[in-house]
Amino acid sequence: MPPSLIPQLLLCNQLPSWKLSRQGLWPDADVTDWSSVYQYRSNMFPALETELKQETLPDPYEDFMYRHLQYYGYFKAQRGSLPNSATQQHVWKNNPRFVLSGSFGERDDLIPDPLQKEKLLWPSCLSSAMHRQIEAVSRADSFMLSSPLLKSRQLLHDEFGEVNTRLREPRDLFAFFSGSGPLQAPRWPIECEVIKENIHHIEGVPPEPEYFYQPTGNEKVPEIVGEEKGTVVYQLDSVPTEGSYFSSSRVGGKRGIIKELAVTLQGPEDNTLLFESRFESGNLQKAIRVDTYEYELTLRTDLYTNKHTQWFYFRVQNTRKDVTYRFTIVNLLKPKSLYTLGMKPLMYSQLDASTHNIGWRREGNEIKYYKNNMDDGQQPFYCLTWTVQFPHDQDTCFFAHFYPYTYTDLQCYLLSVANNPIQSQFCKLRTLCRSLAGNTVYLLTITNPSRTPQEAAAKKAVVLSARVHPGESNGSWIMKGFLDFILSNSPDAELLRDIFVFKVIPMLNPDGVIVGNYRCSLAGRDLNRHYKTILKESFPCIWHTRNMIKRLLEEREVLLYCDFHGHSRKNNIFLYGCNNNDHKYWLHERVFPLMLSKNAPDKFSFHSCNFKVQKCKEGTGRVVMWRMGILNSYTMESTFGGSTLGNKKDTHFTTEDLKSLGYHVCDTLLDFCDPDRTKFTQCLEELKELLQQEIHKKFYELGQDMDLEGSWNDISLSDIESSTSGSDSSLSDGLPVHLLNIADELNKKKMHKKKKQKPLQTRKQRNEQYQRNNLIRELKSTEDTPERAGFASTLQKQPTFFKTSENTSSLTIKNEKPRMNEREKPGFIVSCSSKNSTNTSQDPAADVKPNWSRSRFLGAKKGRSTMTVYPSLHIYTYP
């Protein structure tokens, strides 16, 4: 046995009581005659003799750690990794029990072959005594010291098999999933029961446009019956609500046997529907049967809260064809909804999907959204009722608020990108952080490789994110369309990758998506109101997102930030932005939305856009990134319903419609950065005309008549625009009770640290300060003497110093950095700025170098103290 393994094994206090023998290790036994073990194995398993002689025997320490960590749910990597020894590589590649596969990062993992894995499973018919005998023989083979192939994979070996006296680099516990291996299983809170079935839906496009429901005025308003007069046929137990908080998670959720929550059918004639929602992104709390074909449904609130009921996604079985069913959701919270404007729920039939390739479709009649007559005294509830006929008997169907897009769907997509030999060259997948439950938050960096460090530094950045609100799955479909295009071989996509660095976070709140929340994370709070948080452990996803963007701004200019959302009260797609107070770039933040409306006129509504910055939205990603210096900072809102524009008027959006908008975002970026500024100039002129009309309309509504010639552009845009809020979901609940003390302590430490910190000075600044102090002392000494002429002569000898001091002070305040030379791409001019520059150059002339100064953002930060910024050393690196 290699001597290096003995201390490692002895340190593992949870190993069985190993007894060391002269030749090897044997659990709980003294083994001195290994010939009997060989004879026993040969008699029992003669067919394995040849194979076991050729294979690499497992390392005892690694085998223990793998089983130990896997049992407790911490180990996510595959078992084993390729050694750097050419000898061992040759042996392992020829081992029939393992196949090689690519993985994320720059490491290949050994994945057990599925067929061989089935062969290695012990037959269930064997007795327990036989199991122990077989395991004993297996351990004896594993720890054979006479085999030349027994080598620890914790140590490095050279080409000749010699051991180097150093350990391998530590391997991540949570490694990326392998190209052909299993995906990372979602981690659930330990209170949640999860069924073992894998839910999968096909992507089908309706053959015909799906029009809005047209109310007749005769829709039935069913009376809420409740449990007193109805029969509970489905109800979740022990769901954490307000007052409790997230403590821990595990793969598969709650331990133990999964309960059957649905009722037991009494026979083939029993037509009771069987409900289920304990799967990824599912949401249904309770179902009550109030009539033969009528059910009242209660949605589960976001975990660890008592509100945010909007998203629903559940399964029904035991259906009957040509029968009208009625479903009524009784605990919705929003007073306004798109269901009042003709939006229909989504339905999915597994039989139609398997036989006719039909996916999700809009279904429902007699749709009505109304106030619930049952008031609990705290907050009013609203009801949604609809009728539907199932297409088949004994079918399995699903209902959803919108097209689901789960965490597993994202992982499958990223897996295909990682396994694509072309896309993986310019799309690098990394872990941004881990969520509260330990799920991976992925970060994609998409850009073509640069030839030089200067060319890499010249690229501007674009930051995109989605699913900070888990129930707004529309954001994921737009993100998917964007990724499909930017990762394609289209010339426009290649050009965008040449001139931009795209930082993409496709799912900011994986925990909420997994458990079926509508708005919150497992902290029980809306993450899009806490982008200014200092609680890294409680809000890791947005803390790391803000920190990543902060570092990115130090490296390069961020041209655009956009967070994809869904909207429950308005149709069409639109943007929320932030008014720029700098007159030099007045209305520039509205150019990109206007261009997008021209590129997608039947989907995107510029008139629905809003650029007002409200106090209640200060914690949103859009406003925080704008405060950090990103002029074009947006929230993209896509409707749960459909379009009221152009050729798509009064029709629901499909997944293809949303994915096409992801393409239009890329197309608009090209127009926005076109060196021919004709489009940009035209949009600015059009925006000025639209604003004049809006101002005249506003004064007319107020009953005032005002001559706006020459002064209309001085009017505050925030006074013209209306509020973007329309429901209580816009309000922040503040921090949970158990986090208030932590936040106070961190704030105190932060303030104390700020008081102690002194700004660092360069050597030049220290010398100037020293000269200034000497000059002041000399001035004081000369004031006490009658020889004033001496001081005057001294003053005349120092003109250069005062000039330098003044320039230094000016530079300190304005923080203007020298810019690098520009480089030209086909159809583009991209300016290279220093890494610390956060300037957002938008309107450069085609043949003139842009020279934006940092002072352009001072208008957006009025009333805030100016921080002194000192020069620093920058090292340019490839993105």
N, C-alpha and C positions, 0 to 999 in steps of 0.2 A: 504493500500500500504506500502511495506517495506520502512522505512525512508531513507535507503541507496540509493534508486533509484531516489529520488527527486532531489538531487544536480546533479546527472549524466544527468538527462533529461534536467534540466535547463541549463547545460553547452552546450548542443547541440543546437547551435544557428540556425541550419537549420531545426529544427523540426517545425511543424505547431504551431500556437499560442495555446499552451495547457492552459486549464482553470481547476484549481484544484477545485474539489467539496468536500463535506464532506466525500464521500465514495469512490471516484475514479477519473479517468481521462476521459475526453470526448473532442474530437477535435472540437474547434470552437462552442461549445454549452454548456449550463448549464443543467446538468442532476442531478436531486435530487431524482426522483422517479424511482428506478431501477426495481420495480415490473412491470412497463409498458414495460420496455425493455424485461424482461423475457416473458411477455405475447405476445409481438410482435414476438419474436423469436419462441415461441412455436406454434403460429398460422401459421407463414410463413414456418418454417422448423421443423415440429414435429419429423421427423425421426432423426434429429441431436441431439435431446435433451439428449438421453442416452449416445451417443458417446462423446459429449463435456463435460459431467460431469466427464468422466473417464480419459480424456487426460490431459497432462501437458500443461498449457497455456504458450504461448511464452513470453519471457522477452522483454519488450518494448525497452529497450536500445539496446539489441543485435539485435532485429528485425530491428531497424532503421539503425544500423551500417552495417548490412548485405546488406540491400537494397542500402544504400548510396555508399558503397565501390564497390558493384557489378556494379552499374550504371556507375561509372567512370573507371571500368575495372581493379581495383587494387585487388579485393578480389578473391583469387583462391581457398580457402579452402572450405570445405563443411559447410553447415549451422548447427552449433551446435556441441557439443561434449559431451561425456558421463560424467555425474557427478560422484562424488565419493560416493554418498549416495546410500545405498542399497535399500532404499525405492523408490527413483526416478528411479533407474535402473529397478526395478520391474515394475513400471508403464510404463516406456518408451518401455521396451521390449514387453509389451503386447499391445502397441498402434498399431492398424492396419495401421496407416498412415506412419509408419516408419519401416525400416528394418535395422539391424545392419550389418556392414561389416568391414573387416580388412582394415587397412590403413598403409602407410609407417610411420616409427617412432614407437612410442609406445602409440598410441592413436587411439581409434575407433571413427569414425564419424557417425552421423545419416544421412542416405541417404533417401530422399523421395522416396517412392515406385512409380515406373513409372505408374502403373495402377491407384493408388490413385491420382497421380499428374494429370492425365487426368481427373479424376472425379472432382478435385478441380478447374479446369479451368472454368471460367465463360462462359456460353453459349453466343455465339456471337449474338443470336437473342434477348437477353434481352436489354431493353432500358437503356439509361444512367442513368435515375432516379432510376431504379431498381438496377443498379450497385452501386449507391451511398448508397441506403438503405441497401443493403447486406453488403457493406464494413463497414457501421456504426455499424451494429449489430455485425460483426466480431470483430471490435475494442472494442465494449462494453464487449464482452466475454473475449477478451484478457486482459483487464484491470480490470476485476472483482476482488475486494479485498476480498470478502467473501469466495472465493474458497480456500480450504486448499492446493491445488496443485500449486498455483501461487508462484513460487520461482525464484529468480534471479540466473541464471547460472554463473553470475560473482562472486558470493560468494560461499564459501564452506559450505557444510552441513555434519553433522555427521550422524551416523547410526540412530539416533532418530529424525532426521529432524531439529535439533537445528543449528542455524546459527553460524559459526565461524567468528570471527572478522578479517578476512583477505581475500584478493582477490586471485583469481586463478593466476597461472603463465600466462603471456601474450602469446597469440597464434600467430603464424606467419601469416602474411598476405598472404604470398605465401606458403601455406602448400602443402605437397605432395598429389597427387591425390589418391583417395580412391580405394580400391580393386574392387568395383563394380560400382563406380561413374564415371563420365565423365573424360576424360583425360584433361590435361591442354592445352587449346587452344593456338596455336602458336600466338605470337605477331608479327605484321608486322609494318614497317614504315608507317606513316599516309599518305604517298603519294601513296601507292600501293593499287590498286583495287584487291579484292579477290572474286572469285565466291564462292557460298555457297555449291557447290557439294563436296562430299567426294570422292577422287580418291583413289582407292585401286586396287592392282594387285596381282594375285596369283603367287606363286613361282613354276614354272614348269621347269623341266629338259628336254632338247631336247633329243628325243630318239636316235638320231644319232649324231656323231661328226659334228660340224659346221666348215667346212674348210674355209680357207682364199679365198678371191676372186682372181682369176688369171687374170691379165690384158691381153687383147688381142692386145692392141696397136691401136685399132680402136675406142676407147671410144670418144664420142662426147664431144667437149668443147663448151658449149653454150655461146653465147654472152650475156653480161649483158645488159638488156633493161632498167630497172628502171621504175619509176613512169610515165615518159613522154609517153611511149608507152604501158605501162601495166595498170592494174586496181588494186588499193589497196583494198584487201578484209579483211585485219586485221591489226590493228595498235594500239599499246599502247599509251596512252596519259600521259603527265606529268611525265615521268620517270626521277628521279633525276640522273644527270650526274656530271662530273667534275665541280668544282666551287661551288657546293652546298654540304651540309653535313647533317648527320643525326641529327634530333632534338627530335623527340618523336615517340612513337609507341602505338598501341592499338590492341586488339584482333579483327581480321577481317579487319585490314588495314583501308583504306580510308572510311570516313563516307559518307552516302548518298546512293542513288540508284545505283546499278551496271549497267553500260552501256552495251549495246549489241554492241560489237566491230565488230563482224562478219557481213557480208552482209546479207540482207534479201532475202531468196529464192523467186523467182517469181512464182514457181509452182512445181509440181512433176517432171517435165522434166528438171528443172534447176539442172545442175550437178556441180555447184560451191562447192568446199570444204569449210567447216566451220572450222576455226582454233580457238584454245584457248590455252592459257598458264598461265592464272591467277589463278594458283593453286600452292600448295606447291611444291617447287623445280622446277617449270616450268620456261622455258626461251625461249621466242620468241618475238621479238620486232615488226616485220612487215612481212606481206605476200603479194606479188604482183602476180596477175594472168597475165602471159604473153602469154599464149596460152590456148587452151581448157583444156589440162591436164598437163600444165607446170606452175610451181610456183617458184618465187624467194623469198628466205627467208633471213631476217636480224635478227641476234641474238642481244639480249639486252646486253650491257656491264655490268660489275659488277657495282652495285649501287654506286653512288658518284665517279665514275671513267669514263675514256673514253677508257678503254681497257679491256683485259682479256675476249675475246670471244672464247670459246671452248666448254663449256657445252651447250647442247640443250635438251629440253624435252617439247614436245607439243602434242596437241590432234587434230585430224582431224575427221570430221563427214561428212555424206552425200556421202559416197564412192560408186564407181561403180566397179563391178566385171569384170575381164578379160580385163581390160583397163590398158595400160601402162602409169603411171604418172611419171613425172620428177620433182625432187626437187633440188634446187641449193641454198646452203648457200653462201652468197656473202661477208661476212665481217669477216672471220677468220683471225687471226693475226700471227700464227706460220708458219714459212717457211717450216718446216718439220712436217710430221704427219704420224701416223700409217696407215692412209688411202692409202698412197702410197705403203704400204707393204701388202695390201690385207685385211685390216680390213673393216668390214661391219657395217652399222648402225643397231640399234635394233628396232624391231617393235613389237607391242602388239595389238592383236585383241580381243575385248571384247566378240564377238560372239564365237570365238574359245575357249576363256577361260571358258565361261559358258557352252558350249556344249561338248567340247572335252578336257577340262582341259589342254589346251596349254597356256603356259605363254609367256614370252619374247623370241624372236628368231631373229637370224641374217638374214636380208633380204637385197636385193639390187643387181643390175646389172649395168654395164657401170659406175662403180665407178671411179671418177677422182678427183684428188686434184691438183690444179693449181693456178698460180698467177692471181689475178684479173687485168683486163686491166683498171679498173677505179681507178685512183690514186688521193687522196685528197690533195696530196702535203705534208702530215705529215708522214704517215706510210703506207707501202704497205699492201694491203689486199689479202687474198687467198680465193679460192672458193672450195667447196666440192659439187659435183653433183652426183646423183644416180637416177636410175629408179626402180620402184617397181609396182607390181600388187597386189591389195587388194583381200583378199579371199572371201569377201561377199559384196553384195549390202547393202546399208543403214547401214553400220557398223560404230562403233566408234573405231578408232585406235589411237595408240600413237607411236611416234618416240622418241628415246633417244640416246645420245652419249654412255651411259653405263647404266647398271642395276640401276634404281633409288633406293635410300634408304633414306627415309625422316625422319624428326624429329618425326613425328607421328609414323612411323614404330619403331623407337627406343623406344618411350614411351610405345607402345603396348608390346614390348619385355620385358622391365623392369617391366611392370605391371604383366606379367606372372611370372617373377622371384619373385616379391614381394608376390604374392599370392600362391607361392609354399611353403608348410610348411617345406620342407626339405632344399631347396636351400636358403631360407631366413635365415636359421640358420647360414650359413657361408658366405653369401653375404650381406653386409650391404650397403644400398643405401643412399647416402647423397648428399646435394647440395654443389658443389664446389664454385659456385658463380652464379651471374646473368649476362647475356650478356648485351650488350648495349640496346637491345630492351626489356630486362626484361625476356628473356627465360632462363630456368634453364639449367645450365651446370652440368651434373650428375657426381658423383664420386662413383665408386664401390670399396669397400674394401673386398677382397675375401681371406679368410684364415680359417682354422679349429680352433675352440676355443682351447686355450692353458690351460694346467693344472696349471701352475705356472707362476709368472712374469718372472722368469729366462728363462723358455722355450719360452715365448713370445718374450723376448728380443733377443733370439738366432736366430730367423728367419731373413733371408735376405729378401730384398724387390725386386720386379720386377714391373716396371712402364710401362704401355702401354697406348697409346692414338691414336686417329684417327680423321679424318675430320677437321683438321685445315684448309685444302683447301676444301671448300664445294663441288666443282664439282668433286672431286675424290672419288666417292662412292665405288670404289673397297676396300678402307680402311675399310668401314663399314662392308662389307661382310667377310673380313678376321677377323675383330673383332668379328663378330657374330659367326664364326666358333670356335674362341678361347673360347668365353664365353660358347658356347654349350658344349665344352669338359670339361673345368675347372669346370663347375657347375654340371657335370654329376656324376654318381655313379661309374665311372671307378676306378679301384684300382690305376692306374697311376695318375688320377686326385686327388684322395684322398691323395696320397703321396705328390704331389706338394702342395696341400693346407696345409699339415702338416709342410713342411719345408720352405714355402715362404709366404710372405704377398704380395698379388697382389693389386696394386693400378691402377685402370682402368678408363680412361676418354673416353668413347665411342664416344663422339661428342664434339669437342673443339670449333667449330664455328657454333652453331645452327642457328644464325641469317642468315649467308650466305647460309646455307642449305635450310632454309625456303624460302628465296626470290629467290633462283635459281642462286646465284653467282657461278663463277668458282673458284676464288682464294682468294677473299678478304672478310673482315668482313664489317660491316656497317660503320666502320671508313674509308673505302675506301683504306685500305692498306692490304698487305699480312702479316698475323699474324706470319708466319714462318720466318719473317725477323726482328721481334721485340721482341724476347724473352729476350733481355736485357733492355727492356723499364722500365722507372720509372713512366710512366703514367698509374696509376692503373685504373682510371675512363675511359680512352679511350681504353685501351686494357685489360679489366678485365679478360678475359678467360686465356690468357697466363701469365699474372701477377700472378694470383692465382695458376696456375699450377706450375710455377717456385717456388713460395713461399711454396707450399705444398711439393715439392720435396726437397727444402732446409731444411724444418723442418724434413722431413723423413730421410735425411742424418744425422741429429743430433741424431736421435733415433737408426738407424740401418744401416747396410751396404746395399747399393743398387747394386745388382749384374748386372742388365740389364735395360736399357731404350730403348724403341723402339716406333717410331711414324710411323703409317701406312699411306702411300700415294699412289697416282696413277701416272703412267708415260705415256706420250703421244707420245714418239718418239722411245722407245725401246720395244721389246717383252720380255716375260718371267718375272720372279720376281727376285729381287736382293736387296742388302743392300748397303747403304752408311754408312761408319764408320769413325773413327778418328785414325790416326796412333799414336801409343804409342812411345814416345821418350825414355822411360826407358828401357835400354838393358836387365834388369832382366826379364822383361815381354815382350820382343820383339816378335812381331807377335801374341801375345795372343788375341788381339782384332779381329783377322781373324779366330779364331778357330770356334766360333759359326756360322758364315756364311758358312764355309766349311762343318761343320756337317749338317747344314740345307740343303745344296745342295745334300748331300748323302742321307738324309731322303726323299727328294722330288726331285729326279733326273729329272723328266719329267716336272717340273714347275720352279724350282729355278736354276738360273745360277750364279755360283760363279765367272766366268770370267767377268760378267757384274758388279761385285761389285767394289766399289772404296772407298779408305780410305784417300783421300787427303783433307786437311782442307784449304779451300780457304778463302780469305779475304771477298769476297762477301757473304759467308755463315756463317760468325761469329755470326749473329743474329738468326740462326736456332736453333730449339730445340736440335738437335743432338750435335752441337758444344757447345752450352751453358751448357748442362748437362755434357758434357765431361770436360769442364773447371771447373765445380763444383766438379769433382772427380769421375764421373761414367766412368770407363774404357770402358765398353761394351755399348756404346751409339750409336744407329743406327737410320737411316731412312729406312724403308722398302718401296721399290718402286714396285708396281704391275702394270702390263701393262693394258691398255685399250683393247689391242688386244688379243693375245694368246701365245702359246708356239711354240718354234722351237726346242724342245728337246724331245728325247725318243719317247715313244708311242703317245704322244700328238703333235707331230711335225705338224706344219701348221694348227692347229685347234684353234678356239677361246676358251677362258676361259668361263666357266659358273659360276654361283653363287656357285655351289657345289665344283668346283675346288678351288675357293677362300676360301670357308669355310674349305676345307680340309687343306689348308695351315695354318689356325689357329690351327688346331690339330697338324700339324707338328712342329709348334713353341713350343708347350708343350712337344712333344716327344723329340725335340732337347734340351730343358732345362734339361730333365732327363739325356741325354747323357753327356751334358756339365758339370753336377755336380756329375757324377758318381764317387764314391770314388776309383773305379778301374780306374786308370788314363791311361789305355792302349790306349783308343780311343783318349784321349787328346794328348798323346805323339805322336801317329801315325799322327794325324793331323798337329802337329807342324813340324814334319819331312817332311811331304808332302808340307807344306807351304814354308819351306826353299828351297826345290827343285824347286818349282814353281817360287819362287823369283829369284833364280839363273838363271833360264831360261829367266825370264823377263829382268834381267839385261844384260845378253848376247845379247838378242834381241835389247835392247835399244842402246848398244854400237855399235852393227852391223849397226843399222840404222844411227848412227852418223858417221859411217866410222872409228871407233876407235877400236884398238885391245888392250885389257888390261887383264893382269893376275889377276884374282880375288881371288886367293887362299889366305886365311887368312885375307883378307881385305874387302871382298864383303859385309859383314854384317855391315860395318861402313858407307855404302852409304845411303844417306837420301832417304827414301821411297817416299817422296813427289816429288823428282826429277824424279822418274820413272813413276809415275802415271799421267794420263792425267786429264784434268779438268772435273768436273762433270756438269758444266754449258753448255748449248747449245742453250739458247734462252733468250730473254729479261725478261722472267718471273723469272729468277734467280736474277735479279737486284732489289735492294730496291729503292722505290721512295722517301724514307725519310718520314718525318712527314707531314701531311696536314698543310696548312698555318695557320689555326686557332688554331693549337696545338703547333706551334713553340715557341711562347712566354711563354706558360705554361711550356714547357719542359725546357726552359732556366731558368725560375724562380726556378723550382724545383732543377735543377742542382746547381744553386748558393746557395740555402738553404742547399743542401746536402754538398757542399764543406765547407760552413761556419760552419755547424754542426760538420764536421770532424775535422776542425781546433780547435774547442772549446773542443771537447771530449778528456778526458784523460783516458788512460786504467786503469781499476780497478785492484787493487792489493790485494792479500791475506794478512792476518796478518803476515804470515811467511815472505813474501816478504818485507813487510814494516819494520819488525824487522831487516832483513838483510840489507836493505837500511840504516837504522838508524845506525847499527854497522859499515857499510862501511863509512858513513859520519864521524862518530866519529874517525875511524881509519885515515881518510885523514886529519882531523884536528890535530890529534896527530902527524902525519907525518910532517905536516908543522911546528908545534911547535918545534919538535926535530931538524929540519933542521937549526934552528937559534941558537942552543946550541951546544957546543963541545961534549956533552955526547951522541955520536952515539951508544954506546954500549947499552944504555937503549932502544933505538928503535929496535936494533937487538933482544934483549931479548923479547921485546913485540911481534916482528914478529914471533919468535919461539913459542910463546904461542898460536898463531892463525892458526895452520895448518888445523884444521878441518873446519874453516870458509871458507878458500880459496877453499878447496875441495868441500864444499857444494855449494858455489857460482858458481863454474865452472859447476858442475852437473846441477844446476838450469838453468844456461844459455843454456846448451846443450838441456835440456828438453824443454825449451821455444822455441827453434828453430825447433827441430824435432817433438815435440808434440806427442811423442810415448805414447800410453795408454796401461795399463795392460789389458790383455784379460781374459775372464772368462773361466771356464772349458767347454769342448766340451760335446755335447750330441750326441748320435748315433741313427739314424733312420734306418729302413730296407733298406739296399743298399746305405745309404748316411752317410756322416759325415758333420755336420753343425756346424760351429764355432760360438761362441757367442762373440761378440765384444762389447766394450762400446758404449754407445749411440752416442757419438760425433764422432765415427770413421766413416770415409768415405772410408775406404779401401775396395778393391774389390778382395777378395781372390779367385783365380781361379784354382790354380794348387797345392793343398795340397797333400802330400803323403797320402796313405791309412791309415797308422798307425802312422803318425807324426802330431803333432799339427801345423797348419799353423801359422806363426807369421809375417804377412805383416806389414811393418811400413808405416806411413803416408808419409815418404820421397819418396815413390815410385811415387807419383804424381808430385814431384818437376820438373821432366823432362818435363812434359807437360806444366809447367808454367814458363819456362825460361824467363828471362827478366822482371819478375814481382816481386815486392817487397814482401818479406816474412813478413807475419803478425804475430805479437806476440800473442800467444794463451795461455790463463791462465786456470788453472784447475777450474772446476766447479762441482756443485753438480748435479747428475743425478738421476732421479726417474724412475724406470722401471715400465711400465704399459702394460696392455694387448693391442694388436693392435685393 
